[in-house]
Amino acid sequence: MCGIAGLFLKNARLEPELGRLLSGMLTVLTDRGPDSAGFAIYGQGVAGQRKFTLRAKPGFDVQALAAGLGLVCVAHDDHAVVSFAAEREAEVRAALAQHAEITIVASGARMELFKGTGLPEDVAKRFGLAGMSGSHAIGHTRMATESAVTTEGAHPFSTGADQCLVHNGSLSNHNDVRRILIREGISFATQNDTEVAAGFLSHQLREGKKLDEALHNALDRLDGFYTFVVGTENGFGVLRDPVACKPAVMAETDDYVAFGSEYRALADLPGIEGAKLFEPEPGQVYFWERAA
């Protein structure tokens, strides 16, 4: 099962509504994945600044740690977003690595990523998704058919700066691909096949490919049945495998591009009655990009 929602805004006037709209889309998909949920949202970056999204173990005082390191910190339940000057990234990463109670969930200039166990509506409320703004976002509701219900196993997965991926389906060659990527310097925190797909795209982007090129290469290198929805700092992409047995529907208007595992996730979007509705074709890359 599992459910995916994604929204890429073309009209900047809708940016204050991004979190609220995505929250509604995820909630509608609850019965496709009631075990855990997560989302990545691309807000406004600050020139010369970087941010980490952190997850802390219960009882650990992230704000005190951030203050001691001279970081700006915004708490979101058991997650927190810390911001700092870009030239400090290696220093901050090394300092955080000294604390086993802290996990770096995501990094980048614009992306913040939150996930947890429970119903999508509850996860969205815990992290205040409805009040978040930005240019694009992706989310996932998970039915844990192949592993335990944990926050670590929840989507999205991020293996590169400002890059994340959600996935519905199953890869058959993920262990082979994981071994190759580890040799290439990509690290993994879980055994989830979705994290391997994210790592593959991170490696492609690191090698200078654009997101649409990386997704084309995934068709040759990743076996199985899957639907990917991917976010980068400025891009939003969708790919279904050549068989395309997983459900997917998209809507495009002058104001946005939206993805849902089912149409009902899109039904309450503004202007949906005038949208171009279509099912993404098997093996075809769909890609949109905003001005940097």
C-alpha positions as CSV (number, residue, x, y, z in Angstrom):
1,M,0.0,0.0,0.0
2,C,1.5,3.3,1.2
3,G,0.4,6.7,0.0
4,I,2.3,9.6,-1.6
5,A,1.5,13.3,-1.9
6,G,3.5,16.0,-3.6
7,L,2.9,19.6,-4.4
8,F,5.0,22.0,-6.5
9,L,3.9,25.6,-6.6
10,K,4.2,27.7,-9.6
11,N,2.4,30.7,-8.1
12,A,4.3,32.3,-5.2
13,R,1.0,33.6,-3.7
14,L,0.1,30.0,-2.7
15,E,3.4,29.5,-0.8
16,P,1.9,30.4,2.7
17,E,-0.7,27.6,2.0
18,L,1.7,24.9,1.1
19,G,1.8,23.1,4.5
20,R,-1.9,23.3,5.0
21,L,-2.6,21.8,1.5
22,L,-0.1,19.0,1.9
23,S,-1.4,18.2,5.3
24,G,-4.9,17.7,3.9
25,M,-3.5,15.5,1.0
26,L,-1.7,13.2,3.5
27,T,-4.7,12.9,5.8
28,V,-6.9,11.8,3.0
29,L,-4.5,9.0,2.2
30,T,-4.5,7.6,5.8
31,D,-5.9,4.2,5.0
32,R,-3.1,3.6,2.5
33,G,-0.5,3.9,5.3
34,P,-1.6,4.3,9.0
35,D,1.7,3.2,10.6
36,S,3.9,6.3,10.1
37,A,4.2,9.4,8.1
38,G,6.6,12.1,7.1
39,F,7.1,15.1,4.9
40,A,9.8,17.4,3.5
41,I,9.1,21.0,2.9
42,Y,11.2,23.5,0.9
43,G,10.9,26.9,2.5
44,Q,12.9,30.1,1.9
45,G,16.6,29.7,2.3
46,V,19.0,32.4,3.6
47,A,22.0,33.2,1.5
48,G,25.2,31.9,3.2
49,Q,23.2,29.8,5.7
50,R,22.7,26.0,6.1
51,K,20.3,24.1,8.2
52,F,20.1,20.6,9.7
53,T,16.9,18.9,10.7
54,L,17.6,16.9,13.9
55,R,15.7,14.2,15.8
56,A,16.5,13.8,19.5
57,K,15.9,10.9,21.9
58,P,13.3,11.6,24.6
59,G,14.6,13.9,27.4
60,F,17.6,15.3,25.4
61,D,17.7,19.1,25.4
62,V,18.5,20.0,21.8
63,Q,18.0,23.7,22.4
64,A,20.6,23.8,25.1
65,L,23.1,21.9,22.9
66,A,22.3,24.4,20.0
67,A,22.8,27.4,22.2
68,G,26.2,26.0,23.4
69,L,27.2,25.6,19.7
70,G,25.9,29.1,18.7
71,L,23.2,27.7,16.5
72,V,19.7,29.1,15.8
73,C,17.3,26.4,16.9
74,V,13.6,26.0,16.2
75,A,12.0,23.0,18.0
76,H,9.2,20.9,16.4
77,D,8.2,18.2,18.9
78,D,11.1,15.7,19.0
79,H,12.7,17.3,15.9
80,A,14.5,20.6,15.7
81,V,15.9,22.7,12.9
82,V,19.2,24.3,13.5
83,S,20.7,27.0,11.3
84,F,24.2,28.3,11.0
85,A,26.7,29.9,8.6
86,A,27.5,27.6,5.7
87,E,31.3,27.6,6.4
88,R,30.6,26.0,9.7
89,E,28.9,22.9,8.3
90,A,31.7,20.4,8.8
91,E,32.4,21.8,12.3
92,V,28.7,21.6,13.3
93,R,28.3,18.1,11.9
94,A,31.4,16.9,13.9
95,A,30.1,18.5,17.1
96,L,26.6,16.8,16.7
97,A,28.3,13.5,16.0
98,Q,29.6,13.5,19.6
99,H,26.0,13.1,20.9
100,A,24.4,9.7,20.3
101,E,21.1,11.1,21.3
102,I,21.0,13.2,18.1
103,T,20.3,12.1,14.5
104,I,20.7,14.4,11.6
105,V,17.6,13.7,9.5
106,A,18.3,16.1,6.7
107,S,20.5,18.9,5.6
108,G,20.6,21.7,3.1
109,A,19.8,25.3,2.4
110,R,16.0,25.1,2.1
111,M,14.7,21.7,3.0
112,E,13.3,20.7,6.4
113,L,12.2,17.0,7.0
114,F,10.0,15.6,9.7
115,K,8.7,12.1,10.2
116,G,7.3,9.9,13.0
117,T,5.1,6.9,13.8
118,G,1.3,7.3,13.9
119,L,-1.5,8.5,11.7
120,P,-0.6,11.2,9.1
121,E,-3.0,13.7,10.6
122,D,-1.3,13.3,14.0
123,V,2.2,13.5,12.6
124,A,1.3,16.6,10.7
125,K,-0.1,18.2,13.8
126,R,2.9,17.3,16.0
127,F,5.2,19.1,13.7
128,G,2.9,22.0,12.7
129,L,2.8,21.2,9.0
130,A,-0.3,23.3,8.4
131,G,1.5,26.4,9.4
132,M,4.6,25.9,7.2
133,S,5.2,27.8,3.9
134,G,7.4,27.1,0.9
135,S,7.6,26.4,-2.8
136,H,7.2,22.6,-2.9
137,A,6.8,19.6,-0.6
138,I,6.5,15.9,-0.6
139,G,4.9,13.5,1.9
140,H,4.3,9.9,2.6
141,T,2.0,7.7,4.6
142,R,3.5,4.2,5.3
143,M,2.1,0.7,5.7
144,A,5.1,-1.2,7.1
145,T,4.8,-4.5,5.2
146,E,8.5,-5.3,5.1
147,S,9.9,-4.0,8.4
148,A,9.0,-2.8,11.9
149,V,7.0,0.4,12.5
150,T,9.7,2.9,13.4
151,T,10.5,6.5,12.8
152,E,13.7,5.4,11.2
153,G,11.8,3.4,8.6
154,A,9.4,6.2,7.8
155,H,9.7,8.2,4.6
156,P,10.9,10.6,3.2
157,F,14.6,9.5,3.0
158,S,17.3,12.1,2.5
159,T,20.8,11.1,1.5
160,G,22.0,14.4,0.1
161,A,21.7,18.1,0.7
162,D,18.2,19.4,-0.1
163,Q,17.4,16.1,-1.7
164,C,14.7,13.6,-0.6
165,L,12.6,10.8,-2.0
166,V,9.4,8.9,-1.2
167,H,8.5,5.6,-2.7
168,N,5.6,3.2,-3.1
169,G,6.6,-0.2,-4.2
170,S,9.6,-2.6,-3.8
171,L,13.1,-2.8,-5.3
172,S,14.5,-6.2,-6.1
173,N,18.2,-5.3,-6.4
174,H,18.6,-2.8,-3.6
175,N,21.2,-4.8,-1.7
176,D,23.5,-4.9,-4.8
177,V,23.0,-1.2,-5.5
178,R,23.6,-0.4,-1.8
179,R,27.0,-2.2,-1.9
180,I,28.0,-0.3,-5.0
181,L,26.9,3.1,-3.5
182,I,28.7,2.5,-0.2
183,R,31.9,2.0,-2.2
184,E,31.2,5.3,-3.8
185,G,30.9,7.1,-0.5
186,I,27.1,7.1,0.0
187,S,26.1,6.2,3.6
188,F,22.9,4.6,4.8
189,A,21.2,4.6,8.1
190,T,18.6,1.8,7.5
191,Q,18.1,-1.3,5.4
192,N,15.0,0.2,3.7
193,D,15.1,-0.1,-0.1
194,T,13.7,3.4,-0.4
195,E,16.9,4.8,1.2
196,V,18.8,3.0,-1.5
197,A,16.8,4.7,-4.2
198,A,17.5,8.1,-2.6
199,G,21.2,7.3,-2.4
200,F,21.3,6.3,-6.0
201,L,19.8,9.7,-7.0
202,S,22.2,11.5,-4.6
203,H,25.1,9.9,-6.2
204,Q,23.8,10.8,-9.7
205,L,23.4,14.4,-8.6
206,R,26.8,14.5,-7.0
207,E,28.2,13.3,-10.4
208,G,26.7,16.3,-12.0
209,K,23.5,15.0,-13.4
210,K,20.3,17.0,-13.2
211,L,17.3,15.5,-11.5
212,D,15.6,14.5,-14.7
213,E,18.8,12.8,-16.0
214,A,19.2,11.0,-12.7
215,L,15.7,9.6,-12.9
216,H,16.2,8.4,-16.4
217,N,19.3,6.5,-15.2
218,A,17.3,5.0,-12.4
219,L,15.2,3.2,-15.0
220,D,18.4,1.3,-16.1
221,R,19.8,0.6,-12.7
222,L,16.9,0.0,-10.3
223,D,14.8,-3.1,-10.7
224,G,11.4,-3.7,-9.2
225,F,8.1,-2.0,-9.1
226,Y,8.0,1.6,-7.8
227,T,6.7,5.1,-8.0
228,F,9.2,7.8,-6.9
229,V,8.4,11.3,-6.0
230,V,11.6,13.4,-5.5
231,G,12.4,16.8,-4.3
232,T,15.6,18.8,-4.7
233,E,16.4,22.4,-3.7
234,N,14.7,23.7,-6.9
235,G,13.2,20.6,-8.5
236,F,10.3,18.2,-8.3
237,G,10.3,14.9,-10.2
238,V,8.0,11.8,-10.6
239,L,8.9,8.4,-12.0
240,R,7.0,5.2,-12.3
241,D,8.7,1.9,-13.3
242,P,8.0,0.5,-16.8
243,V,5.2,-1.8,-15.5
244,A,3.6,0.9,-13.3
245,C,1.4,-1.3,-11.2
246,K,1.3,1.2,-8.3
247,P,-1.5,3.8,-8.5
248,A,-0.7,7.4,-9.3
249,V,-2.5,10.5,-10.5
250,M,-1.3,14.0,-11.3
251,A,-2.9,17.4,-11.7
252,E,-1.4,20.5,-13.3
253,T,-2.7,24.1,-13.4
254,D,-1.1,27.5,-13.9
255,D,-0.6,27.6,-10.2
256,Y,0.8,24.2,-9.3
257,V,1.7,20.6,-10.1
258,A,0.3,18.0,-7.7
259,F,0.8,14.2,-7.2
260,G,-1.3,11.8,-5.3
261,S,-1.5,8.0,-5.0
262,E,-5.3,8.5,-5.5
263,Y,-7.4,11.3,-6.9
264,R,-9.1,11.9,-3.6
265,A,-5.8,13.4,-2.3
266,L,-6.1,16.1,-4.9
267,A,-9.8,16.8,-4.7
268,D,-9.7,19.7,-2.3
269,L,-6.8,21.6,-4.0
270,P,-7.7,25.1,-5.2
271,G,-8.8,25.2,-8.9
272,I,-8.8,21.4,-9.2
273,E,-11.9,21.5,-11.3
274,G,-10.0,23.2,-14.1
275,A,-6.8,21.2,-13.8
276,K,-5.3,18.9,-16.4
277,L,-5.6,15.5,-14.8
278,F,-3.5,12.6,-16.0
279,E,-1.9,9.3,-14.9
280,P,1.9,9.5,-15.3
281,E,3.0,7.1,-18.0
282,P,5.2,4.1,-17.2
283,G,8.9,4.7,-17.6
284,Q,8.5,8.4,-18.3
285,V,10.3,11.0,-16.3
286,Y,8.2,14.1,-15.2
287,F,10.2,17.0,-14.0
288,W,9.6,20.6,-12.9
289,E,12.1,23.2,-11.8
290,R,11.8,26.7,-10.2
291,A,14.3,29.5,-10.8
292,A,17.2,29.3,-8.4
